[in-house]
Amino acid sequence: MRTIPRSFLALTGLLVAACASAEKRLEQGMELQMQGRFDQAVVRYVEALEKDPELQEARDRLVEAGDSAISGHLRELARWNAAGDQVRAVRHVNAIDGLLARARTVGVRLPIPADYTQRRMATLEGAVEGYLEEGEVARERGRWQDALSAFRQARRFEPTADQRDRSFVGEAGTLLDWATAEMERGSLRRAYDVAAQVHTVEGAPRELSLEAESIMAEALALGEVEVMPLPVVVGGRRPDPGLLDLEVRVNDLLAQGPWRSPPPFIRVTGDTQVREVVREATALGSGLRAPAVGLLLRLVEADYGAWLELVSMDATEFDVDQSSRSVRTRDGRQTSYVLEEGTRRLRAEARVMVVDRAGNPLTDLVVVGTGEGPFRRGIYEGSPGDLNLDRREVDYFDRLVLEAQESAIRQALAEDLAALLASAVFDPVLGRID
C-alpha cells in the first residue's frame, strides 16, 4: 500500500482551511451588504479573495458592493460641496480612494464616474482653501495654535504649488506674530522658542527666517544672564580616592559639554576667571556658604553662581553568579578557582547650591547619580600566576582588565551625574527668566 507523504497532507489541510476561511468572509460580506453596510462588505469580499483568489462569487459581489458604496459617498460628496464645506467633503473623497485602492489589491477595478477625477481635485483644492482661510482668521485673532494647525492641515490634501507656498508663509508668519506678541509681553524665553520654530518650517521664505533670527537675537540681548559654576569638589578632610577620580571625570564632562554649550539665555563664566575666583575662595575656607559664593560672583560680575560638591559614593553588586572552574597549576596539580559574574552599580550624591549676587540661594539640593555595568572576575586563594590558564581565563585575574571594567562603570556614573548637575544649575536660573 502506497503511503501518502505528510507534506502533501499538510498542504491539503491548509488549502481546505483557506477555502473555509474564504467562504466565511464571503458570508460575512453578504450579510453586511444586505444590511446596507457596503464599505464593510467590500472589506470582507477583499479578504475572501485574499484567501481564495478563485472565488468568483466574492469577486462579483465586490464589484456590486463597491459600486453601491461609491455611489453613497458620491452623494455625500455632492451634498457637502453644495453646502460649501469641502473639508467634510474630503472625507468622502478619502473613503472612495480607500475603496478603489483596497479592491485593486485583489485585481478588481471598481466603477467610478468619468468626471470623478475632476470632482476629486476640485474638492481637495476647495478643502485646502478652506484651511488657508481658517488659518488666516485664527492668526488675526491671535489664536496661534489654531492657525498653525490649519496651515499644516492644508498640506495634507494635495495642495497646488501656490497653495503649498501660502501654507508655509502662513505658518511662518503666524510664528513670527506669536513671537512678537510674546516679546511685547516681556516673555523673552517664550518669544525665542517660538521664533526658533520658523527654522523648522520647510518652505519658509528667507526673509521670514531672517526676521525670526532678529527676534531671537533681541530676546537673548535682553534676557541673557551669566552663570559662574565653580569646579566640582570633594567634601571632607580625607576624601575617598574613588570620589577624587569621579571629581576629575565629572569636571571634564561638564567643561566639554554643558559649560561649553549652555542653553539659550545662559552664558557661562570663562575658565580663566573661574580659576582666579577659586584661588580667592581658598581664603574663605572649605564648605562655602551662599553669602561667600555671592561675594565671589561680584568679583567676576556674574549674575549667578553654583557650588558643586561630591558628598559620597557607594557600590552594590547584584545578580551575582558564582561557578567553580577546574584548572591545573603550572606544575600539573589539579585545583579550582571561582568565577564571579554579575552587575556592579555605583551611586554618588552631590550637593548643588545656586545663588544670586546678593548671596540669596535659588536652590540648595542633593542630586543622586548612578552608573552600572557588568563585571567578571576570578577568585583564587593562592597566586593566580601559578595557574595554567587559557587566554580567556587570564582576563579574569588581569588587573588591567578588572580596572577597565570598573573604569567603564565610573564613567557611566560620571556621565549621569554631570547631566544631573548641569540641569540642577541651569533649571533654576532659566526659571528666573520670563
C-alpha positions as CSV (number, residue, x, y, z in Angstrom):
1,M,0.0,0.0,0.0
2,R,1.4,3.4,-1.0
3,T,1.9,5.9,1.8
4,I,0.8,9.5,1.2
5,P,3.5,12.0,2.2
6,R,2.9,14.0,5.3
7,S,3.8,17.2,3.4
8,F,1.0,16.6,0.9
9,L,-1.5,16.0,3.7
10,A,-0.4,19.2,5.4
11,L,-0.7,21.2,2.2
12,T,-4.2,19.8,1.6
13,G,-5.2,20.7,5.1
14,L,-4.0,24.3,4.6
15,L,-5.9,24.6,1.3
16,V,-9.1,23.3,2.9
17,A,-8.7,25.7,5.8
18,A,-8.1,28.6,3.4
19,C,-11.2,27.8,1.4
20,A,-13.3,27.5,4.6
21,S,-12.0,30.9,5.7
22,A,-12.7,32.5,2.4
23,E,-16.3,31.2,2.4
24,K,-16.7,32.6,5.9
25,R,-15.6,36.0,4.7
26,L,-17.9,35.8,1.8
27,E,-20.9,35.0,4.0
28,Q,-20.0,37.9,6.3
29,G,-19.7,40.2,3.3
30,M,-23.2,39.1,2.0
31,E,-24.7,39.8,5.4
32,L,-23.2,43.3,5.6
33,Q,-24.3,44.0,2.0
34,M,-27.9,43.1,2.9
35,Q,-27.7,45.5,5.9
36,G,-26.6,48.3,3.5
37,R,-23.1,48.5,5.1
38,F,-21.4,48.5,1.8
39,D,-17.9,49.8,2.9
40,Q,-17.6,46.9,5.4
41,A,-18.9,44.4,2.8
42,V,-16.1,45.5,0.4
43,V,-13.5,44.7,3.1
44,R,-14.9,41.2,3.7
45,Y,-15.0,40.4,0.0
46,V,-11.4,41.5,-0.5
47,E,-10.4,39.4,2.5
48,A,-12.2,36.4,0.9
49,L,-10.3,36.9,-2.3
50,E,-7.0,37.2,-0.5
51,K,-7.8,33.8,1.0
52,D,-9.1,32.3,-2.3
53,P,-8.4,34.3,-5.5
54,E,-10.6,31.8,-7.5
55,L,-13.8,32.6,-5.5
56,Q,-15.7,34.2,-8.4
57,E,-18.8,35.0,-6.3
58,A,-16.8,37.1,-4.0
59,R,-15.3,39.0,-7.0
60,D,-18.7,39.6,-8.5
61,R,-20.2,40.8,-5.2
62,L,-17.1,43.0,-4.5
63,V,-17.9,45.0,-7.7
64,E,-21.6,45.2,-6.7
65,A,-21.0,46.3,-3.1
66,G,-18.2,48.6,-4.2
67,D,-20.5,50.3,-6.7
68,S,-23.1,50.9,-4.0
69,A,-20.5,52.2,-1.5
70,I,-19.0,54.6,-4.0
71,S,-22.5,55.9,-5.1
72,G,-23.3,56.7,-1.5
73,H,-20.1,58.6,-0.9
74,L,-20.6,60.5,-4.2
75,R,-24.0,61.7,-3.0
76,E,-22.5,62.9,0.3
77,L,-19.6,64.5,-1.6
78,A,-22.1,66.5,-3.7
79,R,-24.1,67.4,-0.6
80,W,-21.1,68.9,1.3
81,N,-19.7,70.6,-1.8
82,A,-23.1,72.2,-2.4
83,A,-23.0,73.4,1.3
84,G,-19.6,74.9,0.7
85,D,-18.0,72.6,3.2
86,Q,-15.1,71.0,1.2
87,V,-13.4,69.9,4.4
88,R,-16.2,67.4,5.2
89,A,-16.5,66.6,1.5
90,V,-12.9,65.4,1.6
91,R,-13.7,62.6,4.0
92,H,-15.8,61.0,1.3
93,V,-13.0,61.5,-1.3
94,N,-10.7,59.7,1.1
95,A,-13.3,56.9,1.5
96,I,-13.7,56.4,-2.2
97,D,-9.9,56.4,-2.7
98,G,-9.6,53.8,0.0
99,L,-12.2,51.6,-1.6
100,L,-10.6,51.8,-5.0
101,A,-7.2,51.0,-3.6
102,R,-8.4,48.1,-1.5
103,A,-10.2,46.5,-4.4
104,R,-7.1,46.9,-6.6
105,T,-5.1,44.7,-4.2
106,V,-7.1,41.7,-5.5
107,G,-7.1,42.8,-9.1
108,V,-10.6,44.4,-9.1
109,R,-11.3,47.8,-10.6
110,L,-14.4,49.4,-9.1
111,P,-16.5,51.6,-11.4
112,I,-16.4,55.3,-11.0
113,P,-18.0,58.2,-12.9
114,A,-16.0,59.7,-15.8
115,D,-15.8,63.1,-14.1
116,Y,-14.7,61.7,-10.7
117,T,-11.1,62.9,-11.1
118,Q,-12.2,66.4,-11.8
119,R,-14.6,66.4,-8.9
120,R,-12.0,64.9,-6.6
121,M,-9.4,67.6,-7.5
122,A,-11.9,70.4,-7.1
123,T,-12.9,69.1,-3.7
124,L,-9.3,68.8,-2.5
125,E,-8.4,72.3,-3.7
126,G,-11.5,73.7,-2.0
127,A,-10.6,72.0,1.2
128,V,-7.1,73.4,1.1
129,E,-8.6,76.9,0.5
130,G,-10.8,76.4,3.5
131,Y,-7.9,75.6,5.8
132,L,-5.9,78.5,4.5
133,E,-8.8,80.9,5.2
134,E,-9.3,79.3,8.6
135,G,-5.6,79.8,9.4
136,E,-5.7,83.5,8.4
137,V,-8.8,84.2,10.6
138,A,-7.2,82.4,13.6
139,R,-4.0,84.3,13.0
140,E,-5.7,87.7,13.0
141,R,-7.5,86.8,16.3
142,G,-4.3,85.7,18.0
143,R,-5.3,82.1,18.2
144,W,-1.8,80.9,17.3
145,Q,-2.1,77.1,17.8
146,D,-5.4,77.0,15.8
147,A,-3.8,79.0,13.0
148,L,-0.7,76.7,12.9
149,S,-2.9,73.6,12.9
150,A,-5.0,74.9,10.0
151,F,-1.9,75.9,7.8
152,R,-0.4,72.5,8.5
153,Q,-3.6,70.7,7.7
154,A,-3.8,72.4,4.3
155,R,-0.7,70.5,3.2
156,R,-2.4,67.1,3.7
157,F,-4.9,67.4,0.8
158,E,-2.7,67.6,-2.3
159,P,-2.4,71.4,-2.5
160,T,-1.3,73.1,-5.7
161,A,2.2,74.6,-5.7
162,D,0.7,78.1,-4.9
163,Q,-1.4,76.8,-2.0
164,R,1.6,74.9,-0.6
165,D,3.7,78.1,-0.6
166,R,0.9,80.1,1.0
167,S,0.6,77.5,3.8
168,F,4.3,77.8,4.5
169,V,4.1,81.6,4.5
170,G,1.1,81.5,6.8
171,E,2.7,79.1,9.2
172,A,6.0,81.1,9.4
173,G,4.1,84.4,9.6
174,T,1.9,83.1,12.5
175,L,5.0,82.1,14.4
176,L,6.5,85.5,13.9
177,D,3.4,87.2,15.0
178,W,3.2,85.0,18.1
179,A,6.9,85.6,18.9
180,T,6.4,89.4,18.6
181,A,3.4,89.2,20.9
182,E,5.5,87.4,23.5
183,M,8.2,90.0,23.2
184,E,5.7,92.7,23.9
185,R,4.6,90.8,27.0
186,G,8.2,90.6,28.1
187,S,8.2,86.8,27.8
188,L,11.7,86.6,26.3
189,R,12.3,82.9,26.5
190,R,8.9,82.1,25.0
191,A,9.5,84.6,22.2
192,Y,12.8,83.0,21.5
193,D,11.4,79.5,21.4
194,V,8.5,80.4,19.1
195,A,10.7,82.4,16.7
196,A,13.1,79.4,16.6
197,Q,10.3,77.3,15.2
198,V,10.3,79.3,12.0
199,H,13.6,77.5,11.0
200,T,11.7,74.2,11.1
201,V,9.1,75.3,8.5
202,E,10.4,73.7,5.4
203,G,9.2,76.3,2.9
204,A,9.5,79.4,4.9
205,P,10.8,82.3,2.8
206,R,14.3,83.6,3.6
207,E,13.2,87.0,4.7
208,L,10.9,85.4,7.4
209,S,13.8,83.3,8.6
210,L,15.9,86.4,9.0
211,E,13.1,88.1,10.9
212,A,13.0,85.2,13.2
213,E,16.7,85.4,13.8
214,S,16.3,89.1,14.6
215,I,13.7,88.4,17.3
216,M,15.8,85.6,18.8
217,A,18.9,87.9,19.0
218,E,16.8,90.7,20.6
219,A,15.4,88.3,23.2
220,L,18.9,87.0,24.0
221,A,20.3,90.5,24.3
222,L,17.6,91.5,26.8
223,G,17.4,88.3,28.8
224,E,20.8,86.6,28.8
225,V,22.5,86.1,32.2
226,E,25.9,84.9,33.2
227,V,26.4,81.9,35.4
228,M,29.6,81.0,37.2
229,P,29.7,77.3,38.1
230,L,32.7,76.6,40.4
231,P,34.6,73.3,39.8
232,V,33.1,70.2,41.3
233,V,35.0,69.4,44.5
234,V,35.1,66.6,47.0
235,G,33.9,67.3,50.5
236,G,35.6,66.1,53.7
237,R,39.1,66.2,55.0
238,R,40.0,62.7,53.9
239,P,38.3,62.2,50.6
240,D,37.7,58.7,49.2
241,P,40.1,58.0,46.2
242,G,37.0,56.9,44.2
243,L,35.4,60.3,44.8
244,L,38.6,62.1,43.7
245,D,38.6,60.1,40.4
246,L,34.9,60.9,40.0
247,E,35.7,64.6,40.6
248,V,38.1,64.7,37.7
249,R,35.7,62.8,35.3
250,V,32.7,65.0,36.1
251,N,34.6,68.2,35.8
252,D,36.0,67.1,32.4
253,L,32.5,66.2,31.2
254,L,31.0,69.4,32.3
255,A,33.8,71.5,30.8
256,Q,33.4,69.8,27.4
257,G,29.6,69.6,27.4
258,P,27.1,71.8,29.3
259,W,29.6,74.5,30.4
260,R,30.9,74.9,26.8
261,S,27.4,74.8,25.2
262,P,24.9,76.1,27.7
263,P,21.2,76.5,26.8
264,P,19.9,79.8,25.3
265,F,19.9,82.8,27.7
266,I,22.8,81.4,29.8
267,R,26.4,82.5,29.4
268,V,29.0,80.5,31.4
269,T,31.9,82.4,33.0
270,G,35.2,81.6,31.3
271,D,37.7,79.1,32.8
272,T,40.4,81.7,33.4
273,Q,38.0,83.9,35.5
274,V,36.8,80.8,37.4
275,R,40.3,79.7,38.3
276,E,41.0,83.2,39.7
277,V,37.9,83.0,41.8
278,V,38.8,79.6,43.1
279,R,42.1,81.0,44.2
280,E,40.2,83.7,46.0
281,A,37.9,81.1,47.6
282,T,40.8,79.4,49.3
283,A,40.9,82.3,51.7
284,L,37.3,81.6,52.7
285,G,38.0,78.0,53.8
286,S,36.1,74.8,52.9
287,G,32.4,74.4,52.9
288,L,31.4,77.7,51.2
289,R,28.1,79.2,52.1
290,A,25.7,81.2,50.0
291,P,27.0,84.7,51.0
292,A,30.5,83.6,50.2
293,V,29.5,82.5,46.7
294,G,27.7,85.8,46.3
295,L,30.9,87.6,47.1
296,L,32.8,85.6,44.5
297,L,30.2,86.4,42.0
298,R,30.8,90.1,42.4
299,L,34.5,89.6,41.7
300,V,33.6,88.5,38.1
301,E,30.4,90.4,37.8
302,A,28.4,87.2,37.0
303,D,24.7,87.0,37.8
304,Y,24.5,83.6,39.4
305,G,27.0,81.1,40.9
306,A,26.9,77.4,41.6
307,W,28.8,75.5,44.3
308,L,29.1,71.8,43.4
309,E,30.3,69.3,46.0
310,L,30.6,65.5,45.8
311,V,29.3,64.1,49.1
312,S,29.5,60.3,49.0
313,M,29.8,57.3,46.8
314,D,28.9,53.7,47.4
315,A,28.8,50.4,45.4
316,T,26.4,47.5,45.3
317,E,26.6,44.2,43.3
318,F,23.6,42.2,42.3
319,D,22.6,39.3,40.1
320,V,25.9,37.7,41.2
321,D,26.6,34.2,39.9
322,Q,29.5,32.0,41.1
323,S,30.7,28.9,39.4
324,S,33.7,26.7,40.2
325,R,36.2,26.1,37.3
326,S,38.7,23.2,37.3
327,V,42.2,24.0,36.3
328,R,45.7,22.7,36.6
329,T,48.6,24.5,38.2
330,R,51.8,25.1,36.2
331,D,53.4,22.1,37.9
332,G,50.4,19.8,36.9
333,R,48.4,19.7,40.1
334,Q,44.5,19.7,39.8
335,T,42.8,22.6,41.5
336,S,40.0,25.1,41.0
337,Y,39.1,28.7,41.1
338,V,35.7,30.6,41.4
339,L,34.4,32.7,38.5
340,E,32.2,35.5,39.8
341,E,29.9,37.4,37.4
342,G,27.2,40.0,37.9
343,T,26.3,43.7,37.7
344,R,28.0,46.4,39.7
345,R,26.3,49.7,40.4
346,L,27.9,52.9,41.7
347,R,25.8,55.6,43.3
348,A,27.0,59.1,44.2
349,E,25.5,62.0,45.9
350,A,26.4,65.6,45.1
351,R,25.2,68.9,46.7
352,V,24.2,71.8,44.4
353,M,23.8,75.3,45.6
354,V,22.9,78.1,43.2
355,V,22.9,81.7,44.5
356,D,22.5,85.2,43.1
357,R,24.9,88.2,43.6
358,A,23.3,89.1,46.9
359,G,24.1,85.6,48.2
360,N,20.4,84.5,48.2
361,P,20.1,80.8,47.4
362,L,18.0,79.9,44.4
363,T,18.3,76.3,45.2
364,D,20.3,74.1,47.6
365,L,19.7,70.4,46.9
366,V,21.3,67.0,46.6
367,V,21.3,65.0,43.4
368,V,21.9,61.3,43.1
369,G,23.7,59.8,40.1
370,T,24.1,56.1,39.2
371,G,26.2,54.1,36.8
372,E,26.3,50.4,36.3
373,G,27.9,47.7,34.2
374,P,28.8,44.0,34.1
375,F,31.8,42.6,35.9
376,R,33.6,39.3,35.7
377,R,36.5,38.3,38.0
378,G,38.3,35.2,39.2
379,I,38.8,34.3,42.8
380,Y,41.7,32.0,43.9
381,E,43.2,31.5,47.3
382,G,46.7,31.3,46.0
383,S,48.6,33.2,43.4
384,P,46.8,33.3,40.0
385,G,50.2,33.3,38.4
386,D,50.6,29.6,39.5
387,L,47.6,28.6,37.4
388,N,47.8,27.2,33.9
389,L,45.1,29.5,32.4
390,D,43.9,29.9,28.8
391,R,43.9,33.3,27.2
392,R,40.2,34.0,28.1
393,E,40.7,32.9,31.7
394,V,43.8,35.1,32.2
395,D,41.4,38.1,31.8
396,Y,39.5,37.1,34.9
397,F,42.6,37.9,37.0
398,D,44.2,40.6,34.9
399,R,44.5,43.8,37.0
400,L,44.2,46.0,33.9
401,V,41.1,44.2,32.6
402,L,39.4,44.5,36.0
403,E,40.3,48.2,36.3
404,A,38.9,48.7,32.8
405,Q,35.6,47.2,34.0
406,E,35.5,49.5,36.9
407,S,36.5,52.5,34.8
408,A,33.6,51.9,32.4
409,I,31.2,51.9,35.4
410,R,32.8,55.0,36.9
411,Q,32.4,56.8,33.5
412,A,28.8,55.9,33.3
413,L,28.3,57.3,36.8
414,A,30.2,60.5,35.8
415,E,28.1,61.0,32.7
416,D,24.8,60.6,34.6
417,L,26.0,62.9,37.4
418,A,27.2,65.6,35.0
419,A,23.9,65.7,33.3
420,L,22.0,66.0,36.6
421,L,24.4,68.7,37.9
422,A,24.0,70.7,34.7
423,S,20.2,70.6,35.0
424,A,20.3,71.4,38.7
425,V,22.4,74.6,37.8
426,F,20.6,75.7,34.7
427,D,17.0,75.0,35.5
428,P,16.5,77.4,38.5
429,V,18.3,80.1,36.6
430,L,16.1,79.7,33.5
431,G,13.1,79.7,35.8
432,R,14.1,83.3,36.7
433,I,14.0,84.4,33.1
434,D,10.5,85.1,31.8
